Amino acid sequence: GGVDSLYTLWRNRRNIPLSHPGAIKDIVFVHGLDMGGTLAGGFKEENFDAVAAQFTHFAEKTGVNIILASTNLRHLDSNAECWLEEFQGAAMSAVAHTLSGSLSDILIASSQDIPDLTPFGSHPLIEPHCSSFHVRIHHDGERTSRADKVKAISAWPEAMEILRVCFDGGADQLNCGRCDKCVRTMLELLCAGNLAKA
């Protein structure tokens, strides 16, 4: 439900017919990565259930199947910097491999664009190397800036209903509206001329 993953779905829908094998057919929402993934934060089941219900409704409206998954991988290290800089790509790839009996290709949405690539736990040079004979993992969207991604999805009403960029939102609201990520996204929506739609 973040900017990057919604943009990946938006771009796929606009460039690939639904009947094509490359069309996205499933989306994966994982409990335990960015939501309820730390020892201190607990699992926050009510938050996950509320967001999952909204995402399920979004999936029905957009014609994709939603796969709800749960993991305790973040218990390896609850330090946020370690997660972001070291192993988020590997963790998402591990989740992809648990689905290898059902899915053949997984797209992991890029957090950074090529001009701004830095050492990071999710990277276009990392995820493809996590592929196996059974599942191919692709890093997607690294050619598009975050501002351009926000502009693209801001014109998609279904995406605006579920856009979730915040780690501090709760069961009653997807985003807190005050943290750095919320403010940055609101500024990008304002630049796109679509803040009122959020």
C-alpha positions in Angstrom: 0.0 0.0 0.0 3.0 2.3 -0.2 4.0 4.6 -3.0 6.5 2.2 -4.5 4.3 -0.9 -4.6 1.2 1.0 -5.8 3.3 2.5 -8.6 4.5 -1.0 -9.6 0.9 -2.2 -9.9 -0.2 1.0 -11.6 2.5 0.8 -14.3 1.9 -2.9 -14.8 -1.8 -2.4 -15.3 -1.2 0.4 -17.9 1.4 -1.4 -19.9 0.4 -5.1 -19.9 -3.0 -6.6 -20.8 -4.6 -8.6 -18.0 -4.5 -11.7 -20.2 -0.7 -11.5 -20.6 1.5 -13.8 -18.5 3.4 -10.7 -17.3 0.3 -9.0 -15.8 0.3 -8.8 -12.0 -2.4 -11.3 -10.8 -1.5 -11.3 -7.0 -0.4 -8.8 -4.4 1.2 -9.9 -1.1 0.6 -8.1 2.2 2.9 -9.4 4.9 2.4 -9.0 8.6 5.6 -8.8 10.5 7.8 -6.7 8.1 6.8 -3.1 8.5 3.8 -3.7 10.6 4.1 -5.6 13.9 7.6 -6.7 13.2 9.6 -5.7 16.2 9.8 -7.2 19.7 9.0 -3.9 21.3 6.1 -3.1 19.1 4.4 -6.5 19.4 2.3 -7.8 16.5 -0.6 -5.3 16.6 -3.1 -7.7 15.2 -5.9 -5.2 15.2 -3.9 -2.8 13.0 -3.0 -5.5 10.6 -6.5 -6.8 10.4 -7.9 -3.3 9.7 -5.4 -2.5 7.0 -5.7 -6.0 5.5 -9.5 -5.5 5.2 -8.9 -2.2 3.3 -6.3 -3.9 1.0 -8.7 -6.8 0.4 -11.4 -4.4 -0.8 -8.8 -2.7 -3.0 -7.8 -6.0 -4.5 -11.4 -6.9 -5.3 -11.9 -3.5 -7.0 -8.7 -3.8 -9.1 -9.0 -7.4 -10.1 -6.0 -8.9 -8.2 -5.9 -11.7 -5.7 -4.5 -10.7 -2.3 -2.2 -13.1 -0.4 -2.1 -12.4 3.3 1.1 -13.7 4.9 2.8 -13.5 8.3 6.4 -13.7 9.3 8.7 -13.4 12.3 11.8 -12.6 10.3 12.2 -9.1 11.8 12.8 -10.7 15.2 16.3 -11.5 13.9 17.1 -7.9 14.7 14.5 -5.3 15.7 16.9 -2.4 15.0 15.2 -0.3 12.2 18.6 0.7 10.6 19.7 -2.9 10.4 16.3 -3.8 8.8 16.5 -0.9 6.2 20.2 -1.1 5.4 20.9 -4.8 5.7 18.2 -7.3 5.2 14.8 -6.0 4.1 15.4 -7.2 0.5 16.5 -10.6 1.7 13.5 -10.8 4.0 11.1 -10.0 1.2 12.8 -12.5 -1.1 12.4 -15.2 1.6 8.7 -14.5 1.7 8.7 -14.8 -2.1 10.3 -18.2 -1.8 7.5 -19.4 0.5 5.1 -18.7 -2.3 7.2 -20.5 -5.0 4.6 -23.3 -5.4 2.0 -20.7 -6.4 3.9 -17.9 -8.1 6.7 -17.9 -10.6 7.8 -14.3 -10.6 7.8 -11.7 -7.8 8.2 -7.9 -8.2 9.8 -6.1 -5.3 9.1 -2.4 -5.6 12.2 -0.2 -5.6 12.5 2.3 -2.8 15.1 4.4 -4.6 15.6 5.6 -8.2 18.8 5.0 -10.1 20.3 8.6 -9.6 19.8 8.3 -5.9 20.8 4.7 -5.3 22.7 4.2 -2.0 23.7 1.1 -0.1 20.4 -0.2 1.1 18.8 -3.5 2.1 16.6 -3.5 -1.0 18.5 -2.8 -4.2 18.3 -3.6 -7.9 21.6 -5.5 -7.7 20.4 -7.6 -4.7 17.0 -9.1 -5.3 17.5 -10.7 -8.7 20.3 -12.7 -7.1 17.9 -14.1 -4.6 16.0 -15.9 -7.4 15.9 -19.7 -7.7 14.9 -22.3 -10.2 11.4 -22.1 -8.8 10.8 -18.3 -8.4 12.3 -15.3 -10.2 12.6 -12.1 -8.1 12.6 -8.8 -9.9 13.4 -5.3 -8.5 10.9 -2.9 -10.1 10.5 0.8 -10.6 14.1 2.0 -10.1 13.9 4.1 -13.2 11.2 6.4 -11.7 11.6 9.0 -9.0 9.4 9.0 -6.0 7.9 12.3 -7.0 6.9 10.9 -10.4 5.5 7.8 -8.7 3.4 9.9 -6.4 2.2 11.9 -9.4 1.2 8.8 -11.3 -0.7 7.1 -8.5 -2.3 10.3 -7.3 -4.6 10.2 -10.3 -5.8 6.6 -9.4 -8.7 7.0 -6.9 -8.5 3.4 -5.7 -4.8 3.9 -4.8 -5.5 7.1 -2.9 -8.1 5.2 -0.7 -5.4 2.8 0.6 -2.1 4.8 0.3 -0.2 3.9 3.4 3.3 5.4 3.8 3.3 5.6 7.6 4.7 3.3 10.3 2.7 5.1 13.0 -0.8 4.7 11.6 -3.2 2.6 13.6 -6.3 0.5 13.2 -8.5 3.6 12.7 -6.2 5.5 10.3 -3.6 4.4 7.7 -1.3 7.4 8.2 -0.5 9.6 11.2 -0.2 12.8 9.0 2.6 14.1 11.1 5.8 12.0 10.6 8.5 12.7 8.0 7.1 10.2 5.5 3.6 11.5 5.8 4.7 15.2 5.4 7.0 14.3 2.5 4.2 12.4 0.7 1.7 15.2 1.3 4.2 17.7 -0.2 4.7 15.4 -3.3 0.9 15.2 -3.6 0.6 18.9 -3.4 3.2 19.3 -6.2 1.2 16.8 -8.2 -1.9 18.9 -7.7 -3.7 16.0 -6.0 -3.4 16.6 -2.3 -7.1 17.0 -1.9 -7.6 13.4 -3.2 -5.6 11.9 -0.4 
